Amino acid sequence: MVTIKAVGAAAAVVVVVAAGVVYWEFDNLVPIVGLGVNYVRFFDAPKGTLTTERAGSSVAQDKLQDPVHTPSAQAKAADAATSSKDWPSYNKTLTSERFSELDQITKDNARGLSVLCTYDTAQYTGFNSGLLEIQGALVFSTEYDIFSIDPNTCKENWRVHETYTPATPQGVNRGPAFYDDMLFRGTQDGRVLAYDFKTGKKLWDVRIADPKRGESAPAAPIAWNGLVFIGNAGGDIKGVKGRMYALDAKTGKIVWEFYLVPKSPGDVERGPEAPSTLTGATWSTPPGQPITGGATWTSYTLDPSDGVLYVPGGNPAPDFALSERGGENLYSGSIVELDAKTGAYKGHFKIVPKDWHDWDVSAAPVVTSTASGKKILLEAPKDGHLYAIDLASQKQIYRIPVTKIENADAPFEPGKAVHFCPGSTGGAEWNGPAYDPKNNLVMIGEVQWCTTVTVQPKEKVQEIAEGKPWSGMDSINPYNVWGKSDPVFDWAGWVYAVDADTGAWSWRVKSNYPVQSGVTPTAGGVVFFGDMGGNFYALDADTGEKLWGQKIGGAIGGGVITYETNGQQRVAVATGLTEVIWPSEQTTAKVSVLGVKPK
């Protein structure tokens, strides 16, 4: 009996200790346990499959033999700054078209693609970095490291590791920016860092966000005219407000700061306040509840022809509980136009009018001129639609679904579970549209994965402390904070190709894995992308026909770029995204370089 009591007492102590460890180390345990769960989930992962549908003859296809498109002024200005053989910014050009003028890889020889070399970071991380290739170096980043490798052999040039405590367990970074022989990146503890491009030597270190409040800076900056542009993330954390910054490229000094949601008394000022017309009139919050959201966490677009910066504004919070935020909630769910030099407000487009699904307007938009001569803005947020806006008239041209849409208008009520598509982790996340001027097609990768949400009673929503996740989801399961996703493999991915002027889809392909990578069309008539199963594809850009496809590594959720090195066109791909939110094969983050070997 004594022995049984002793064993029972020991067991009780173990339980108490374990509970204490879980309580005090919760943020550290969630990703560890989550990665273990995902490892088990992927024991029986299916092979990648791809199906193509064509809409028949379309306006876009009628123009294939005699394209009337001419490059826009802003595209010419961006190209003049660097060789078209490189990939110098997150979306190649500052205007974010993602189109490459390289044409060595064609519809005829793409079937000869193969992986030529691979660089292994030896890290298990949320690898969705954009990739840069410039001046003979391939550059990318993870949560803690920045890398420079040879773009032909994958041999490491240099690697710099940063040690810090991140604001949240989500280990992501969306890549660096390049300007004037310098590299710039954000960190998960809210800083922006600058490095010497050739050596990796750190040049400066500036804080734009407070990690103790849950703020971070994972976005891929862009740089222009001596300035570096980046904002803070954390808009799902109670009390965090999205802000946009311009920093001096040489010194890191904050040139201007712009609040993407209304500024309140006591809010921190980190730099000169940019002119803004925003007031609290578009937000109605209960007493004691802070305006929250509008943060930015992917990348940005800039039109060099007129100096306008386009900033995607993320979700308002609490994500699912409308009771805590009446009104339009500006500028969340919007594309905001700012004067890049001064930060002054110029205008905005409210893309997601009233968001209660966590449908951020997150990805950088495309700004380009179409075959008809219109200058347009193209955006694909998480709501599963593709939007086109005429920049001359400031009017929406079209809004079309590009993934599964279900229960999008169903209200959320306490005690009532609502299943909706796209879920809080779909349609388009951090990689936006691409534009192919040779066939006037807009191409966008999408996620088809649905979510079920039961919203908390108003009193519980308001009880959440500042600095904590604030979704309004009624669940004690920490993995369901942003809603309960459908079972793994009850998902799909899409790439849609849409006529840029009319919005009519020309072709679409469906993968059995979500598509989150960059989509990259080329002058060779080939478009590249990957899926979350690690499958990489080359398609005919005019028809969507699969030319080549192969599993090349872990989940592909980051950069897909093409460039020329030693006279040969190459394609670089970021593989191995391992993150709690995204079930995937558990493998280290890698960059693979592909090409067609000369005959």
C-alpha positions, 0 to 999 in steps of 0.5 A, a space after each residue: 500500500 505504501 508503495 502504491 501511495 508513493 507511486 501515486 504521489 510521484 505521479 502527481 508530482 510529475 503531472 504538476 511539474 509537467 503542467 508547470 512546464 507547459 504553462 511557463 514554456 507554452 510558446 516554446 512547446 506549441 511549435 515543438 509538439 506541432 512539428 511532431 504532429 505534422 511529422 506523423 500526419 505526413 507518413 502517408 502523404 500522397 504523391 503530387 497530382 496536377 490537372 489542367 482545365 482550359 476555358 477555350 478561346 479567350 481574349 488572352 489567347 487570341 492575342 498570343 501571336 501578335 501581342 500589343 503590350 508595351 512595357 510600362 514606364 515604371 517597368 522600364 525605369 525598374 529594369 534600367 536600374 539593374 540587368 534583366 538577367 538578375 532578380 534584385 527584389 522580392 517580386 523582381 521589379 518594384 512594381 511586382 510583375 514577377 515576369 522574367 525576360 529570360 527565354 533559354 528555358 522554353 516550352 520545347 526544352 523544359 522537359 529536360 529540367 533537373 536539379 543541378 545543386 542544392 544548399 541545405 540550411 540545416 534548419 527546421 523553420 518556416 521557410 518562406 523567404 523570397 530569393 534574390 539573385 544579383 551580381 553573381 550571388 543568390 541571397 535569402 534568409 530564415 528567422 535567424 540567418 541571412 545567406 549568400 551562395 553561388 547561384 551556379 554551384 550553391 557553394 556558400 559565400 557567407 552566412 550570418 546568424 543573429 541571436 535574439 528572442 522572437 516575439 512569437 513562436 512563428 519562425 518566419 522571415 520573408 526575405 531580404 532587400 538589396 540596394 547600393 551594395 547593401 542587404 536589408 532584412 527584418 527580424 522576429 523581434 522587431 528590428 531592421 538590419 543592414 549588411 554589406 552585400 559582399 561580406 555579410 558585415 552588419 552595418 546598422 541595427 534599428 528597432 521599429 517594433 516592440 516584441 514584448 507587445 507581440 510585434 515583429 518585422 518578418 516582411 521582405 523590405 523593398 528599397 528605392 531612392 536611398 530609402 528602405 520600406 518595411 512595416 511591423 507585423 502582429 495585427 492578430 495580437 491584442 493592442 498591436 497596430 500596423 505601421 509603415 516605415 521608411 528608413 535611410 538606407 545608409 544609416 537606418 534612421 527612421 525617415 517617416 512613420 505612418 499608422 495604418 490604423 488610427 493612432 491613439 494617445 500614448 501610442 509610441 512614436 518611433 519617427 517623424 509622423 507622416 501626414 494622414 487623414 485617418 481618424 478613429 471615426 471608422 472604428 467603434 470599440 467598446 470602452 477599454 478595448 484597443 483598436 487592433 490590426 492593420 499590420 503588414 507582414 509580406 512585402 510591398 510595391 512601389 511605382 518609380 514613375 510617380 513615387 507611390 508606395 503601395 502598402 497591403 494592410 492586414 486584418 483587423 482584430 479580434 479576427 472573428 468577433 465583429 462585436 468588438 469593432 464596428 465601422 469600416 476599420 480603416 485601413 485594415 483590409 486595404 491597399 494604402 497609397 503613400 508618397 514614398 519620400 514623405 509617407 504622406 497619405 494619397 489614397 486607399 482601396 478597401 479590398 475586403 470591406 468587412 473582415 470577420 474571417 481573418 482574410 488579410 490583404 497581405 500580398 504585394 499588389 501588381 502595378 502594371 499596364 495591360 494590353 489595352 493600355 490601362 494602368 491597373 493594380 492587381 491584388 489577391 488577398 486571402 478571401 479567394 478573389 482576384 481584384 483589378 483596379 483601374 488606377 486612372 479612374 480609381 474604380 474596380 474593374 473586376 473581382 473574380 473567385 480563384 479558389 473555392 468560396 463557401 459560406 463567405 457571408 454567414 455571420 459568426 455567433 457564439 455557440 454556432 460553428 460556421 464552416 467557410 472557404 477559403 479558411 483563415 489560412 487560404 486563398 492567397 497568403 504572402 505571394 501575390 499575382 504575377 503578370 505576363 505581358 506576352 499573353 496579357 495573363 495574370 497568374 495567381 497561386 491559391 490555397 483551397 483549405 476551409 476552416 470552422 469557427 465558433 466565436 466566443 461570447 463577447 465577455 470572453 473576447 474582452 477578457 483577453 490581455 493585451 499582448 496575447 493572440 486575439 482571434 475570438 475563437 472559442 476553443 481551448 485547443 491552442 492549435 485552433 486559435 485561428 479556427 479549426 482547419 479541415 483535415 490534412 489532405 482535404 485541401 487543394 491548390 490552384 493556379 489561375 491564369 486570367 485575362 488582365 483586361 477582362 477578368 475571364 480565366 483562360 486556364 487553371 490548374 489544380 494541385 492536390 496540395 496548396 499553392 503558396 509559392 511565388 508564380 513566375 512567368 517567363 519570356 520563354 513561354 514557361 511559368 514556374 511554381 511549387 506546392 506544399 507537397 514539395 512538388 515543383 512544376 513548369 507549365 506552358 504559360 499560354 495553355 497551362 499544360 504541364 511541361 515538367 513536374 517533380 518532387 524536389 524537397 519539402 513544402 515549397 512556400 517561398 521564392 521561385 525565381 529565374 536568372 542568368 549565370 555563366 550564360 545559362 538560365 537557372 531557376 531557384 526554389 526555396 523548399 522545406 517550409 516546416 511550420 505549426 500552421 502548415 502541415 508539411 513534410 518535416 525536413 530542413 530548409 533548402 534552396 535548389 537550383 534547376 536548369 536545362 543542361 546544354 546538349 
